[in-house]
């Protein structure tokens, strides 16, 4: 008689589980630190306004009331602009504290509110001074721009920030190529830089005390240094130290490409499966525009990315020559195996969103048949990472369920039309009868993931085990 030995059902060995617990505890500590910094600086700004007589001025119900409200909106707008710079600088405190999804949401929220408060600041100050002086508010506004130090620069900066806000509206964003949007978005740095001098030169709340002056000069200097260090200095230094170069470029599916990058001591980059880098390939003009691509294989002696060729940036990937130097920012993202709390894995990806899921399946521990990969493509020829998926099926026992064809016209748009007779939750329960045992990792477009998440929750998958991350940078 032959005795069959089965692989243990535990998803991770004890040491790995302990390591993940430590990582989650460390992530909570980063989050507490990030929140503490935001609250501390915000409360300090309010304290500046109060100490400058803001509360008493509001109670006067005259021109000074309007003026002091203008001062308050200006302080809050300045503080939010500071956060915008720090969020764009990808400071580790905020990246690790909030994660990429959290930063993306904050960036949009803070960006629009800082703009509207800045507009309110301008309007209220012009109106308040005009009431006190008994002149037309438009005349007063022109006097601000023309006569006050730094105000011409501030007006130019406001126009640049307005341009960035307009092009960030979703409808406008969809009409722009990524490369064009990226270039326009960089004007936010210039806009903030031009708006800054008038605050530090003439702003009453910025000059009200030596402490206030020290605070604002220091915090803005720190923000500028963060941009130089984390967006320019460290990526260049790390990429040079690791001597990152293109090792190979291969077609992947009918419209995809896989690029493998080699270098020295890549393990010290600290990359984990499921994360992404912002990649720059020094192959000629346009190399300065970074593109976010997830790792499509578990990092080891090489780091690998896979992309669908849809625009100028991705089209250039197919033309890369081996040996091309590479600069990376990152790694970024929290959609890693450290989020796991269940014993099984369900991976659901659309198009190029399959790539990070494959890297996770290569890196994670699980028993045969305890991992499911569900993919969505409009046509079979477009499917990426097929050889890696075939290896996972044969070597690791992954269950592979490709859904091919146009999407369903029903409420569950993530389903292929071939299965449109199914309700989304019913189909998921049919494919996965024990949802409470699974961690689910999702990667695709925002609308697609929203529909899928709704159906997963309706099918009984625990919400705290649904893991996704926006591709937005």
C-alpha positions, 0 to 999 in steps of 0.5 A, a space after each residue: 500500500 502506498 501512503 499519500 502525504 498531503 501538503 499542509 493546509 496552512 497558507 503561510 508557515 509560522 515564521 512568515 505569519 509572525 513576520 506579517 504580524 510585525 509588518 502590520 504592526 509597523 504599518 499601524 505605527 506609520 499611520 499613527 505618525 502620519 496622522 499625528 503630523 497632519 493634526 499637529 500642523 493643522 492645530 498650529 495653523 488655527 492657533 496662529 489665527 486665534 493668537 492674531 486676534 481672529 476670533 475677536 475680529 470675527 465678532 466685529 461684524 464689519 470689514 475686519 470680519 470679512 478680512 479675518 475670514 480671508 486670513 483664515 481661509 488663506 492659512 488653511 489653503 496654505 496648509 493644504 498646499 503644503 500637504 499637496 507638496 508632501 503628498 506629491 513628494 512621496 514622503 515615506 511617512 505618508 506613503 507607508 502611513 496611508 498607502 497608495 489608495 489613501 494618498 490618491 484620495 487625499 491628493 484629489 480631496 486636498 487639491 480641490 479644497 486648497 484651490 477653492 479656499 485659495 479663491 475664497 481667500 482672495 475674494 474675502 480679502 479684496 472685499 474686506 479691504 474694500 469695505 474698510 476703505 470704501 472702494 470697489 472690490 475689483 479696484 482693491 483686487 487690482 491694487 493687491 496684484 499691482 502694488 503688494 510685493 509678490 502678488 504678481 507672482 501669486 497671480 501667475 501661480 494661481 492661474 497655473 494651479 487653476 490649469 492643473 485643477 481643470 485638467 484634473 477633472 475626470 472628464 478633462 482627464 479622459 481626453 488627455 494623453 497620460 504624457 500630456 496630463 503628466 506634463 501639465 500636472 508638474 505645473 502644480 509645483 511651479 504654481 505653489 512656488 510662485 504663490 509662496 513668496 507673497 505669504 512669506 513676505 507680506 502675510 500678517 499671520 506668517 509674520 505675526 511672531 518670530 515663532 510663526 515666521 520660523 514655522 512657515 519658513 521651516 515647513 516650506 523649506 522641508 517640503 521643497 527638500 522632500 521633493 528634491 530628495 524623494 522625487 529626484 535624489 533618492 531615485 537617481 542614487 538608488 538606481 545608479 547604485 543598483 545599476 539598473 538596466 533592461 535585461 530583455 524585452 518580450 511581446 506578451 499577448 497580442 498587445 502587451 510587452 514584458 520588460 525584465 530589469 536586472 541589476 546589483 543586489 536587487 533584494 535591498 530595493 525592498 520590493 514585494 510582490 504586488 507593489 509597483 514602481 514609477 519607471 523611467 527608461 533613459 532611451 531618449 527624449 521624453 525619459 523624464 516622464 515616469 509611468 507606474 507599472 506593477 511588478 508582474 513577477 515575484 522580485 528576485 534577481 530581476 524585477 519585471 513589469 508587464 504593460 498593455 500597449 495603449 499609448 506613447 509611453 507603453 509603445 516605447 517599452 516595446 522598442 527598448 534595447 537591452 542595456 538601457 539604463 533605468 531609474 525607478 521610484 519606489 517600491 510603492 503600494 500595499 497590495 501585498 501578501 501582508 494583508 492576508 488573514 485567510 487561508 486561501 486566495 482568490 485573484 481577479 484581474 482585468 487586462 494588464 491588471 493580471 500582472 501584479 496578481 501573478 507576482 503575488 501567486 508566485 510569491 505567496 504560500 498556499 496549498 494546491 487548489 487553494 488559489 484561484 485566478 480569474 481573469 477578464 479579457 475582451 479577446 483571448 489573444 490579449 491575455 498577458 502572462 500566459 506562460 507564467 500562469 501555465 507554470 503556476 497551474 502545473 507547479 503550484 496547483 492554481 485554478 485558472 478561470 479565464 473569462 473572455 469576451 465583451 462585458 455584460 450589459 447588466 449591473 455586474 459589468 465585470 462579467 463576460 457577456 457569455 455569462 450574463 445570465 448569471 447574477 454577479 453574486 450567484 456566479 461568485 458563490 458558484 465558483 467559490 462556495 466557501 468565500 469566508 476562507 478567502 483573501 481576494 485581491 482585485 486589480 483593474 479599472 476603478 469602475 470595474 473594481 467597484 462593481 466587482 467589490 459590490 458583488 463580492 460583498 453580496 456573495 459573502 466575502 468578508 469586506 476586510 479580506 477584499 484587497 485592491 489598489 488604484 493604478 492612479 499616480 
